[in-house]
Amino acid sequence: MIFKQLINSNRVLVFDGGMGTLLQSKGLKPGQSPEELGLENPEAIRQAHELYVRAGADFITTNTFGGSRFKLGSEINPTDFNERMAVLARSAAHGKALVAGSVGPTGRMLAPLGDMEFSEIVSVFREQITGLVRGGVDLIIGETHFDLAEARAVIIATRQVCDLPVAISMTFEQGQSLTGTSPDVYLDAAQNLGVDIVGINCSSGPEDFIPLVESMLDHLDTPLLVQPNAGLPVLEDGKTVFKLGPEEFVEKLVPFISMGVKLVGGCCGTTPDHIRALKQMAQNLSVQQPSNQNKPCIVLTSRSRKACLGFNYKPVLVGERINPTGKKDLTAQLQGFEFTRALQLAEEQIAYGAGVLDVNVGAPMVEEEKVLPSLIRELTARFDVPLCVDSSNPEAIKKSLFEYPGSILVNSISGEQDKMDVLGPLCREFGAPFILLPLEGSKLPATAAQRLDIIEKLLIKAEEINIPRRLIIVDALALTISSNSSAALDCLEVIGQCRKRWGLGTIMGLSNISFGLPARELINSTFLAMCLAAGMTSLIANPGSARIREVMAASNVVLGKDNMAEEFVSKYSGWKPSGEYIHQAALQVEDFGSSLKEAVVKGRKELIVDLLKEALANGKQPFSLVNDEMIPAINLVGEKYEKREYFLPQLILSAETMKAGFEFLRPMLKKDDQDVGSTIIMATVEGDIHDIGKNIVCLMLRNYGFNVVDMGKDVSASDIVDTAKANKASLIGLSALMTTTMVKMEETIKLIKEQKLKCSVMVGGAVVTQAYADKIQADGYAPDAVSAVKVARQLCESVKVV
């Protein structure tokens, strides 16, 4: 109740600040985690909380950011630990502040980017959240998440454990998360999940947060939390220091309040003094929810892209082709658990402009409960277009929801067989918008009045089980006009009434309307133009139909959704009535995975070995294939990554494809007695337990032929040096994610120089900069995996020359 009163007021609310810097003054040793200190010296944690309460924080966060079993280790019970830390925070709050149970990233990557299953990560978070709830927290907050799928897991786990409010906060660099999610995509996915607070934190200072917040304002319906760092860290006297003081920090946060930000706080480098200054500022200000008149009816998201379905948006074309009906080749592959044809159909439809892909695997002898979620995973790994899961099997839909990182569209929920009771709560829990299909019983509702009556009943049912309207879009239900001359008019009436009475968008499969008639595309396209004029927000059709695409493009101009006809002119300046016009997409889909280079660039892991076998059979040499085709291909992937055309998912997929090809060729390369690359030692420095970035760098380096020895995380300087000696390494790569462990890099470099090793040192990690690398006399600095390959090549070559 107190939370609701606070969050519904017009007050500016204040969260606490950073814990790491504060705890250093209370005994936190270099390399030691705050969680370890919490077990060793709980009084230090309690005192730190009290300092923030005295500073005026409305919310304090528990010392459980690294409280998952993966971070704590097997000897500590995560539920008990989180309960103890929650009790500590509760005792320090003295009823003057609410306690937020902190849940940070696990340090693992979810499939298909890593080896963790979504259900397992949810289970890990449930353990942690159960302890926090037992300890008496007032809300759960997921902090500093960089992957939308893992952030989603925190929210779902919370809902499964308790009914406490839930907040989620992600971190962004250069406008994107590590796995390619932009702030606006994150916002829409989080709001679909029904969070109580959505936030952004860490990574940099307040100035860099301004464009992030601006990109979220159009769709913002949820209280927004902003927690920047106190600027970027610098190294002084062997310690990392944040230079932005309390007054300047607060001054830079004031503009956020006028933008509609309701909650403010601090992250790395902020102290109780920063929070005290924030509180003083907040007492004199009130916040108003930003106006978002351009809000869509529903939003679908992948991990990195969204599709807005709304009256003020261009209609979205949902590609219908991944459906085995009438496709013997696709049916046969799905029966054999093979997806080559489905992936090809996906790429073709995307090239033709599909904004969403409908995925249906329903066919005889196809195990939908296994095949559908597996295909969803494959499509998610390769393409960033949002998906629509299309099945009459509730269990197949449920398993597919576990595979998807964003807000998938469910097709569909009708009034038949209590589908709303079964699938409605599932869509609510997973933040999955769904198509409401006006059917009940065995008889089709032929008239608009009948359909509208069913829609109203289903909406009442949805409201009873707390399903928000932002998750609902209505199927206007196209019936054939060859047997019912008013079928099209009834659809137009449903479209108009859904908009007028309920503010709901509509969707429709066009093909039924013309069944049994000649020249079906003429009927379909004419009907489409009428539906769009009536307010239909999306359609399910074949994107390969030139006539459908033409009508959509022309309608956007006529309905004022294509400003100055800019998009229409760019696409149709060469159009001719004779039909000679060729859509550019037709040229793009012909080379689907047909070459070795294409397979690497597009991440077609399942094709790479067959393509290599074919090339070898045609007389190509193994080293020629690596050096002349595979390496240039992965270089192109690197260029796309640097240009931000590709993000981590695409990078990993191409890297895995490269790895599969290189492993196949490796025995032949060894036979040729060729040197496959210099040896590189990779390690996360002592005291640091983060290794996701380091693991990605290892993967990329191996794909370029380097012999990589991965020592893992929390590795001492002496062990790194001994391993480098034993392996005659040309290069040592050091990673650190924490400001408290950066100093271990300098210690390692000093030991390398003392031991006079003839190898170079490359450093990297989220908190590491070029200036810091220069200061500690590292030979190279790499901000990401692609840069690491370039730096490694240069440094290894220099060692060879020496």
Secondary structure, DSSP 4 states (H G I P E B T S, - for coil): -HHHHHHHSSBPEEB---SHHHHHTTTPPTT--HHHHHHH-HHHHHHHHHHHHHTT-SEEE-S-TT-SHHHH-TTS-HHHHHHHHHHHHHHHHTTSSEEEEEE---S-PBTTTSSB-HHHHHHHHHHHHHHHHHTT-SEEEEEEE--HHHHHHHHHHHHHH----EEEEE--BTTB-TTS--HHHHHHHHHHTT-SEEEEESSS-GGGGHHHHHTTGGG--S-EEEE--SS-EEEETTEEEE---HHHHHHHHHHHHHHT--EE---TT--HHHHHHHHHHHTT-B--PPP-TT--SEEEE-SS-EEEESTTSPPEEEEEEE--TT-HHHHHHHHTT--HHHHHHHHHHHHTT-SEEEE----TT--HHHHHHHHHHHHHHH--S-EEEE-S-HHHHHHHHHH-SSBPEEEEEESSTTHHHHHHHHHHHHT--EEEE---SSS---SHHHHHHHHHHHHHHHHHTT--GGGEEEE-----TTT-TTHHHHHHHHHHHIIIII---EE-BSGGGGTT-SSHHHHHHHHHHHHHHHT--EEEE-TT-HHHHHHHHHHHHHTT-SGGGHHHHHHHTT--TTS----HHHHHSTTTT-SHHHHHHTT-HHHHHHHHHHHHHTT--HHHIIIIIIHHHHHHHHHHHHTTSS-HHHHHHHHHHHHHHHHHHHHHHHHTT-----EEEEEEBTT----HHHHHHHHHHHHTT-EEEE--SSB-HHHHHHHHHHHT-SEEEEE--STTTTHHHHHHHHHHHHTT-S-EEEEE-TT--HHHHHHTT-SEE-SSHHHHHHHHHHHHHHHHH-
